[in-house]
Amino acid sequence: MDTRTLIGLLNDDLAHEYAAVIQYLTYAARVSGPYRPELSKFFMAEVPDETRHAQTLANKIVALGGVPITSARPVPVPDGNRAMLEAVLSAESEAVRRYTQRSRQAEESGDKGLQVTLEDMVRDETDHRDETARILRDWPV
């Protein structure tokens, strides 16, 4: 894979990370009902990881000679706590898929450092996905 293509893919990942930060901040503010304190804390606890991912991606894009994107992907604005959790589950599942693929691409490109970094991000996103799935498991419909 050529460097320009890799930069483009990493910029797309960066736009997703910006969206994740916006998603978690917005959902933390919008959550309501008897579980509001716990869900708000849950959403806010994810912001530092997503911000760190964004910074890591931006730094790598610059190191590769690119310019980091400055806009986020669209963020869904669902109604209700369950719908917000389902949107998070979908976004985290997508992040696991993207970073697994990106890690393989980094390996093919011979960038071991990026490969390992992306594998770490897969672990983070998998943890986020699994925790969200556990919350939803017994959530009333």
C-alpha positions in Angstrom: 0.0 0.0 0.0 1.4 3.4 -0.9 1.8 6.1 1.7 -0.8 8.4 0.3 -3.5 5.7 0.4 -2.5 4.9 4.0 -2.7 8.5 5.0 -6.2 8.7 3.4 -7.4 5.7 5.4 -5.9 7.0 8.6 -7.6 10.4 8.0 -10.9 8.5 7.6 -10.2 6.7 10.9 -9.4 10.1 12.5 -12.8 11.5 11.4 -14.4 8.5 13.1 -12.5 9.2 16.3 -13.6 12.9 16.3 -17.1 11.6 15.8 -16.7 9.2 18.8 -15.7 12.1 21.0 -18.7 14.2 19.9 -20.9 11.1 20.3 -19.9 10.4 23.8 -20.0 14.0 24.9 -23.4 14.5 23.4 -24.9 11.3 24.7 -23.5 12.0 28.2 -25.5 15.3 28.2 -28.6 13.8 26.6 -29.1 10.7 28.7 -32.1 10.8 31.0 -34.1 8.7 33.5 -33.1 6.8 36.6 -29.8 5.5 35.1 -28.7 9.0 34.0 -25.8 9.4 36.5 -24.3 6.0 35.7 -24.8 6.3 31.9 -23.5 9.8 31.8 -20.3 8.7 33.7 -20.0 5.7 31.3 -20.1 7.9 28.3 -17.7 10.5 29.7 -15.3 7.8 30.7 -14.8 6.9 27.0 -13.8 10.4 25.9 -10.2 10.2 27.0 -9.6 7.0 25.1 -11.2 8.3 21.9 -9.2 11.6 22.2 -6.0 9.7 22.7 -6.8 7.6 19.6 -7.4 10.8 17.6 -4.1 12.3 18.7 -2.2 9.1 17.9 -3.7 9.0 14.4 -3.1 12.7 13.8 0.6 12.3 14.9 1.1 9.3 12.6 -0.5 11.1 9.6 1.9 14.0 10.1 4.8 11.6 10.5 3.9 10.0 7.2 3.9 13.4 5.5 0.2 14.1 5.5 -2.2 16.7 7.0 -4.7 15.5 9.6 -8.3 16.0 8.7 -10.2 18.5 10.8 -13.8 17.4 10.4 -15.8 14.6 12.1 -18.0 11.9 10.5 -21.7 12.5 11.1 -22.9 11.5 14.6 -26.3 9.8 15.0 -28.7 11.6 17.3 -31.0 8.8 18.5 -33.8 9.3 21.0 -33.6 7.4 24.3 -30.9 5.8 26.3 -31.2 2.4 24.7 -30.9 3.9 21.2 -27.8 5.8 22.3 -26.3 2.7 23.6 -27.1 0.8 20.4 -25.5 3.6 18.4 -22.4 3.4 20.5 -22.3 -0.4 20.1 -22.5 0.0 16.4 -19.8 2.6 16.3 -17.4 0.6 18.5 -18.0 -2.6 16.4 -17.2 -0.6 13.3 -14.0 0.7 14.9 -12.9 -2.8 15.8 -13.4 -3.9 12.2 -11.6 -0.8 10.8 -8.6 -1.0 13.1 -8.2 -4.8 12.5 -8.1 -4.1 8.8 -5.8 -1.1 9.2 -3.4 -3.2 11.4 -3.1 -5.7 8.6 -2.5 -2.9 6.1 0.2 -1.5 8.3 1.8 -4.9 8.5 1.7 -5.2 4.7 3.3 -1.8 4.5 6.1 -2.8 6.8 5.2 -0.3 9.5 5.5 -2.5 12.6 5.0 0.5 15.0 1.7 1.5 13.4 0.6 -2.2 13.3 1.2 -2.5 17.1 -0.5 0.8 17.8 -3.5 -0.2 15.8 -3.7 -3.5 17.6 -3.7 -1.6 20.9 -6.6 0.5 19.5 -8.4 -2.7 18.5 -8.1 -3.9 22.2 -9.5 -0.5 23.5 -12.4 -0.5 21.1 -13.2 -4.2 21.8 -13.3 -3.4 25.5 -15.7 -0.4 24.8 -17.9 -2.6 22.5 -18.0 -5.5 25.0 -18.9 -3.2 28.0 -21.7 -1.5 25.9 -23.0 -5.0 24.9 -23.1 -6.0 28.6 -25.1 -2.9 29.5 -27.6 -3.6 26.8 -27.9 -7.3 27.6 -30.6 -6.9 30.2 -31.7 -3.4 29.2 -35.5 -3.2 29.0 -36.9 -2.8 25.4 
